[in-house]
């Protein structure tokens, strides 16, 4: 086989690619804002002392971001909607057998997303009633009895290890996809676009402006209530 024939054989393969939008801007901003907020929360929590105020603010930011994602998961773009990637038994079996086809979160990735959202929401919520046994207390600490506050503080500390473990698995999975499957999952979360086979689905449908504004309003309301700005 000469070089010309080889090149001509490759042409259909090259031509059979297309570029589609996978992640819309609100989803991408949410993702990287969450990465930043969690990083600040982990570091400030480990340092303690005067940094606990920063830790508390990072926790409120995480709670607001999770609230936004929950709302956007129902009203957002195609692949941001929970119904598009709910990890059913059928989807999981197809994925494990190499037969799953789709864009956005694969079934195992979807499990990771739901686990992280649940853990982050619970972690942030328990922190609202916690204390560091020195001078820092969560914004809603006064709303519960001291015994309950101490139990929630203990849960908050224990869940931190679970959360770190799930995050580690998440990062390892991304590296496996990059190094073994040659599939860069980070780039589409930065640019929004992904190169796929021509036979793959169309670009994601973007969420509407009213849906975005409502999702932001919901997040702001959650943070306002959680911060103690709204009197109970």
C-alpha positions as CSV (number, residue, x, y, z in Angstrom):
1,X,0.0,0.0,0.0
2,X,1.5,3.3,-1.0
3,X,1.4,6.6,0.9
4,X,-1.2,8.1,-1.3
5,X,-3.6,5.2,-0.7
6,X,-3.1,5.4,3.0
7,X,-3.9,9.1,3.0
8,X,-7.0,8.6,0.9
9,X,-8.2,5.9,3.3
10,X,-7.7,8.3,6.2
11,X,-9.7,11.1,4.6
12,X,-13.2,9.6,5.5
13,X,-12.0,9.2,9.1
14,X,-10.9,12.8,9.3
15,X,-14.1,14.0,7.5
16,X,-16.3,12.0,9.9
17,X,-15.7,14.4,12.8
18,X,-17.7,17.3,13.9
19,X,-17.6,19.9,16.8
20,X,-20.6,20.1,19.1
21,X,-21.4,22.2,22.2
22,X,-21.5,20.0,25.2
23,X,-21.4,22.3,28.2
24,X,-23.0,25.7,28.3
25,X,-21.4,28.8,29.9
26,X,-23.4,28.7,33.2
27,X,-22.5,25.0,33.8
28,X,-18.8,25.7,33.1
29,X,-18.8,28.8,35.4
30,X,-20.5,26.7,38.1
31,X,-18.0,23.9,37.8
32,X,-14.9,26.0,38.1
33,X,-16.4,28.2,40.8
34,X,-17.1,25.1,42.8
35,X,-13.5,23.9,42.3
36,X,-12.2,27.2,43.7
37,X,-14.7,27.3,46.6
38,X,-14.0,23.8,47.7
39,X,-10.2,24.4,47.5
40,X,-10.5,27.5,49.6
41,X,-12.8,25.6,52.1
42,X,-10.4,22.7,52.4
43,X,-7.3,24.8,52.9
44,X,-8.9,27.3,55.3
45,X,-10.5,24.5,57.3
46,X,-7.1,22.8,57.7
47,X,-5.3,26.0,58.7
48,X,-8.1,27.0,61.2
49,X,-7.8,30.0,63.5
50,X,-8.5,33.3,61.9
51,X,-9.0,31.4,58.6
52,X,-12.3,29.9,59.9
53,X,-14.1,33.1,58.8
54,X,-12.9,32.4,55.2
55,X,-13.9,28.8,55.7
56,X,-17.4,29.8,56.6
57,X,-17.7,32.1,53.6
58,X,-16.4,29.4,51.3
59,X,-19.0,27.1,52.8
60,X,-21.8,29.6,52.0
61,X,-20.5,29.9,48.4
62,X,-20.5,26.1,48.0
63,X,-24.1,26.0,49.3
64,X,-25.1,28.7,46.9
65,X,-23.4,26.9,44.0
66,X,-25.0,23.6,44.8
67,X,-28.4,25.3,45.0
68,X,-27.8,26.9,41.6
69,X,-26.8,23.5,40.1
70,X,-30.0,21.9,41.5
71,X,-32.2,24.5,39.8
72,X,-30.1,24.4,36.6
73,X,-30.4,20.7,36.6
74,X,-34.1,21.0,35.9
75,X,-34.2,24.2,33.8
76,X,-30.7,24.3,32.1
77,X,-29.2,23.2,28.9
78,X,-29.5,19.7,27.4
79,X,-26.6,17.9,29.1
80,X,-27.0,20.0,32.4
81,X,-30.4,18.6,33.0
82,X,-30.5,15.7,35.5
83,X,-33.0,13.8,33.4
84,X,-30.5,13.6,30.5
85,X,-27.9,11.7,32.6
86,X,-29.7,9.9,35.4
87,X,-27.6,6.7,35.9
88,X,-30.3,4.0,35.4
89,X,-29.5,0.3,35.6
90,X,-29.9,0.0,31.9
91,X,-27.5,2.8,31.1
92,X,-25.0,1.4,33.6
93,X,-25.1,-2.0,32.0
94,X,-24.7,-0.5,28.6
95,X,-21.7,1.6,29.7
96,X,-20.0,-1.3,31.4
97,X,-20.4,-3.4,28.2
98,X,-19.0,-0.6,26.1
99,X,-22.4,0.0,24.4
100,X,-23.3,3.4,25.9
101,X,-23.4,6.2,23.4
102,X,-24.0,9.8,24.4
103,X,-22.5,13.1,25.3
104,X,-22.2,14.9,28.6
105,X,-21.9,12.8,31.8
106,X,-21.5,9.0,31.2
107,X,-23.5,6.8,33.7
108,X,-20.5,6.3,36.1
109,X,-19.7,10.0,35.8
110,X,-23.3,10.8,36.7
111,X,-23.0,8.8,39.9
112,X,-20.0,10.8,40.8
113,X,-21.8,14.1,40.1
114,X,-24.8,13.1,42.2
115,X,-22.5,11.9,45.0
116,X,-20.5,15.1,45.0
117,X,-23.6,17.4,45.0
118,X,-25.1,15.4,47.8
119,X,-22.0,15.4,49.9
120,X,-21.2,19.0,49.3
121,X,-24.7,20.1,50.1
122,X,-24.7,18.1,53.3
123,X,-21.2,19.2,54.2
124,X,-22.1,22.9,53.8
125,X,-25.5,22.5,55.6
126,X,-23.9,20.8,58.6
127,X,-21.3,23.6,58.8
128,X,-24.0,26.2,59.2
129,X,-24.7,24.8,62.7
130,X,-21.1,23.9,63.6
131,X,-18.3,25.4,65.7
132,X,-14.6,25.1,66.1
133,X,-14.8,24.8,69.9
134,X,-12.8,28.1,70.2
135,X,-14.3,31.2,68.7
136,X,-16.0,30.4,65.4
137,X,-19.6,29.3,65.1
138,X,-21.7,28.8,62.0
139,X,-24.3,31.4,61.1
140,X,-27.2,29.2,62.3
141,X,-25.5,27.8,65.3
142,X,-27.9,29.6,67.7
143,X,-30.9,27.9,66.2
144,X,-30.1,24.5,67.6
145,X,-29.2,23.1,71.0
146,X,-25.5,22.8,71.8
147,X,-25.6,19.0,71.9
148,X,-27.1,18.9,68.4
149,X,-24.6,21.5,67.2
150,X,-21.7,19.4,68.5
151,X,-23.1,16.3,66.7
152,X,-23.4,18.2,63.5
153,X,-19.9,19.5,63.9
154,X,-18.6,16.0,64.3
155,X,-20.6,14.9,61.2
156,X,-19.1,17.8,59.3
157,X,-15.6,16.7,60.1
158,X,-16.2,13.1,59.3
159,X,-17.9,13.9,56.0
160,X,-14.8,15.9,55.0
161,X,-12.8,12.6,54.6
162,X,-15.6,11.0,52.6
163,X,-15.8,14.1,50.4
164,X,-12.0,14.1,49.8
165,X,-12.2,10.4,48.9
166,X,-15.0,10.9,46.3
167,X,-13.1,13.9,44.9
168,X,-9.9,11.8,44.6
169,X,-11.9,9.1,42.6
170,X,-13.3,11.8,40.4
171,X,-9.8,13.2,39.6
172,X,-8.4,9.7,39.0
173,X,-11.3,8.9,36.6
174,X,-10.4,12.1,34.6
175,X,-6.8,11.0,34.4
176,X,-7.8,7.5,33.3
177,X,-9.9,8.9,30.5
178,X,-7.0,11.2,29.4
179,X,-4.1,8.8,29.6
180,X,-5.8,5.5,28.7
181,X,-8.9,6.4,26.6
182,X,-7.3,9.5,25.1
183,X,-10.5,11.4,25.9
184,X,-9.8,14.9,27.5
185,X,-12.8,15.6,29.7
186,X,-11.3,18.8,31.1
187,X,-11.1,20.7,27.8
188,X,-14.8,20.7,27.0
189,X,-15.5,21.9,30.5
190,X,-13.2,24.9,29.7
191,X,-14.3,25.7,26.2
192,X,-17.7,24.0,26.1
193,X,-17.0,22.3,22.8
194,X,-16.0,18.7,22.0
195,X,-14.9,17.0,18.8
196,X,-17.1,13.9,18.2
197,X,-18.0,11.5,15.4
198,X,-20.3,12.8,12.7
199,X,-22.9,10.2,13.7
200,X,-23.0,11.6,17.3
201,X,-25.8,13.8,18.6
202,X,-26.3,17.5,17.9
203,X,-25.0,20.4,20.0
204,X,-26.7,20.9,23.4
205,X,-29.7,23.2,23.5
206,X,-28.9,26.2,25.7
207,X,-31.0,27.1,28.7
208,X,-33.1,30.2,28.5
209,X,-32.4,33.5,30.2
210,X,-35.5,33.3,32.5
211,X,-34.3,29.9,33.6
212,X,-30.8,31.2,34.4
213,X,-32.1,34.2,36.3
214,X,-34.5,32.0,38.3
215,X,-31.6,29.6,39.1
216,X,-29.4,32.5,40.3
217,X,-32.3,33.9,42.3
218,X,-32.8,30.5,44.0
219,X,-29.1,30.3,44.9
220,X,-29.1,33.8,46.3
221,X,-32.2,33.1,48.4
222,X,-30.6,29.9,49.8
223,X,-27.4,31.8,50.7
224,X,-29.4,34.6,52.3
225,X,-31.3,32.1,54.5
226,X,-28.2,30.1,55.3
227,X,-26.1,33.2,56.2
228,X,-28.6,34.4,58.8
229,X,-29.5,37.5,56.8
230,X,-33.1,36.2,56.9
231,X,-34.4,36.1,60.4
232,X,-36.1,32.9,61.4
